[in-house]
């Protein structure tokens, strides 16, 4: 076995929608198993949407920072409940377009694998594309889509 094969999945990124953590459970479980098998690390990622400019005057000035703090706290809980050893799991919150931020985080941590859950495709996603579809198309690393 070469050194590259020995560290095949050294860094695994798992994007999570905190509004639907049940959907993410299969991806987290898969990443947990792979990280244990390959002695790798897992980065949990939540992407917050940008607050539309037209709504900015209707939300508190610290709305974005409150959202970020709430998401960071929720990710810590997800990480703790994931079964992944605390020394091998981390989490981060980014803000922007979902698939763009997933790809940016994957590049930033030099991810070897992105594990994400996707709903079974509906007719509309065949035409519009989904975040998972964009990630699969444009990621520079392997992507494992776990069907829910």
N, C-alpha and C positions, 0 to 999 in steps of 0.2 A: 504494500500500500504506500503510495506516495504521500508526501507531506500535505499536498493540496487535497487529496482524497481524505486524509485524516481529519482535516478541518473543513469538510465540505459545507456544513451549515454552522459556521462559527458565530454568525451574527444574523438573527432572525427578527424581522419587523412584523408586528401584528397590529394593523389598524383596527380601531374599535369605535363603534358608534355607541356612545354612552346612553343614548336614548333607547337602545335596543341591545342590552348586554347579553340577553339570551341568544341572540343571533351570533354573537362573537364567541360563545362558549366552545363550539367545535374547533374553531381556529386556534383558540388559546390552548385547548387540550392537545391539538396536533403539534403546536409549537413547543409545548411543554415536553412532549415525548421526544421530538426531534432534538431539542436542546439537551436533553438528558443523554440521548444516544450519541450525539456528537460533541458533548461537553461545551455547548455553545451558550450564547447569551440571547435573551429575548428583550426586545424593546416594544413596549405597548405604546401606541400612538392614538391620540384623539385629535381630530381637526375641528376647530371651531370656525363657523362661517364668519365672514366679515360682517359687521353691522352696516346695513345699507345706509348711505348718507341721508336719505330722506327720513329715516327713523331716528337718526342720531339725536335730534332735538327732543325726542319723546322718551328717551331712556336716560337713566342717571349717568352722570359724567364718568363714573367708575364702572359702568356696565361691563365693558370688555375685561377689566381686571377681575371683577367678581366672577364672571363666567369662567375665566381661566383658572382661578383659584378653586372653584367648585369642581371643575373637570380634573384638575390635578389631584384633589382629594379623592375623587371617585376612582381615578386610575390607581392610586395607592391601594385602595380597598380591593380592586380587581386583581392587582398584582399579588396581594397578600393571599387572596382566595384561589389563586391560579394553581397552587401546588408546586410552582417553580421556586427553587431555592432563592432566597432573598439576594444572595450575592450574584445571581445570574439573571435577574430581571430588573429592568428599569422602565421608566415611563416618561413621556413628554407630551405636551400640548402645543400644537401649532395652530396658526390662524390663517385662513385663506381658502383657496379652492381645494376640495378634498383630494382628487387624484394628483394634483400638482404637489401638494404638501406631502403626500405619501411618497412620491418619487423623490422629492427633495430630502426627506428624512432618510430614505433608503440610501441615497448618495452620501449624506452626512455621516452615517454610521458604517458605511461600506457594507451594507447588508448583503449576505449571500443568498437570502431567501426572504420573500414576503409571503406570509400566510394570511389569507383573508377569507371570510365567509361571504357567500353571495346567495341571494334568493334564486330560486329556479327562474330562468329568464321568462319574462312576459313578452307579449307581442311588441309592446312599446319599446322595450330595451333592445330588440333586434334592430330597430330603426334609429333610436336615439343614442344607444350605447350607454353603458353604466360605468360607474367609477371603477368597478373591478375590471371591466373590459378595457378601459383606458390604461389602468396599471399593467395589465397583462401585455398590452400592445407596446408600451413605452418603457417599461422597467428595464434596467441594465442587468438585473439579476434574475434568478428563477422566481417564479410566482406559483404558489399552490393555492388554488381556489377550492375551498371546502364548501360543497353544496349543502344548503340547509333545507 
